[in-house]
Amino acid sequence: MNDGIGDGMGATVSYEPTLEELFPDLYEEGDGDGGIWARIAERWDLTGDLPTPKWDVTCPVCSARMSDRLIQGRLWSFHKRSAQSKNPHRCDVSFKCRTCSYVLMFGVVVPQEMYNRRAAHTAHSWREVHSILKKAQKFVHRDR
């Protein structure tokens, strides 16, 4: 008998999370931010004008990789959460797999300074982001 929920990719899921697992930041000890800045710093570079990944973004459906030029940055969208949040400034960063068209979205907590620089124009298309990053001369060209 299959009493689990299909995940859309052939597997059956029957895991039921607890409230602590669904919302771990509400159950963390300490300053109440759940260590968000340390977690963000592991995966995201926040030193420039826009958050960029520090890892080789990989499609969960077909395993295509950014390093193979098969994952394309698509949209950087800035927004602000409610005043109740200790870290209200966000940027939703999306990538699209050029192989299977799967879209990945990451909600990145960003410093207020980055938000202030970019929030006047809340959404930045991949062409705009390319121009911004190219002007910053932060990235190197790798020959293939």
N, C-alpha and C positions, 0 to 999 in steps of 0.2 A: 504494500500500500504506500502511495506517495502522498504524504500529508504536508510536504514542504512547498515552498513557493519557488517557481522557476525564476532564474536570474536572467533569462533572455539569451543566454549563451550555452544552453544545454545542461547546466548544473542545477541541482536542487538545493535550495537554501532553507534551513529550518531553524536558524539561530534567532533567539529572542533576546535582544539586549536589555540591560537594566538602565534605569535613569542615569546612574553614574557613568555607564559606558556611552550613552547617547550624548551626555552633556558633561564631559570630564572637567571643564574649566570651572564649573559651579561647585565641584567637590574637591578642588585642589587646596592644599594648605599654603600658607604664605601670603604674598601680596595681592592675591586675587586675580592675577593675570594669567595664571596657569602656565607660566614659563613661555608665553607666546613669543617674545622677542628672541629667545634662544632658539626656539624651533624654527622661526622664520629665517634667522641668520644661517642656519644649517643648509637651507635649500634655496634661498633667494638672495640676490645681491641688491641691496637697497642703497648703494653708494652713489648711483647716478640719478638721472631724472625720472626713470621708470624702473619698476621691479623687473629683474630678469632672472631666469632660473640658473642655478649653479650645477644642475645635473642634466644628463642627456635625457630629455623628455621622450618617453616611449609610449606608443599607443597600446592600451590594454587589450585591444581587439586583435590586431594583426602583428604586433611587436615591431612596427616601423619605428625608426629612431631619428631624433633631430640631427644627430651627427651624420646621418646618411642623407640629410636634406629632404627627409620625408615627412617631417612635422613642421608646420608653418605657424608662426605667431599670427594671430588674427585681430584681437581687439583688447585694448587696455581701457577699462571703464572704472573711473573713480567715483566713489560715493561715501557718504558719512552715515554711520549708524546712529542710533539714539544717543542722547546725552548721557544715559545711564551707563554706557560702555566706557571702561577706562581707556580703551584704545579704539576710538570710533572711526578712524580713517582707514578706508579700504580701497583696494584696487582689484577688480575681478579681471584676471588675465586668461584669455582663451587661446587655445592652439587647435589646429585642425590637421588631421592625418591626411596627407596627400594620396595615400594608398587606398584607404577604405572610407574616408570622409567622416570618421568619428571625430567629435569635438570634445576636447578636454577643457574644463574650466577650473581655475584655482582662485579662491578668495584670499588675497594676501593683505595682512595688516601692514600698513605703511606709516612711516613717521609723518607727523603733522606738516613738517616742512615740505616733504615731497607732495603731499596732498595739496598744500597751498600753492605750490608752483604749477600744478596741473589741473586743479579743480575748475578753473574758469571754463575750460573746454573739457567736459567730463569724460567723453569717450574719444579714444585715439585709435584710428584704423591702423592696419599693419603698414600701410604706406607712410603714414605720419610717424609711426614709431621707428620705422627704418630710417627716416630722415633725421629724427631726434638723436638716435643712437649713433648714426654715421657722423653727425656734427660733433658729438662728444668724443669721437675717435677712441672709444673705449675698447672696441673689438678689433681683433687682428684677422687678417684674411688667411685662410689655410688653403694651400694649393691641393688639388685633388689629383 
